[in-house]
Amino acid sequence: MEHNLHDETKLLALIGLLVSVLLVVSILFGVTYFSDLKHAHDEVDVKGCYIKSS
């Protein structure tokens, strides 16, 4: 069976694409997670959600 250089190049490109997508998703997840941890202690004003009657 012959080795086709074009098939190997497509396989390497696909592996590179999948690795780069995994890296980007991991970085975005990490940034979101640590941003959420940073803002977890902010107080929520529950009374600010109600309509004020005059």
Secondary structure by P-SEA (a helix, b strand, c coil): ccccaaaaaaaaaaaaaaaaaaaaaaaaaaaaaaaaaaaccccccccccccccc
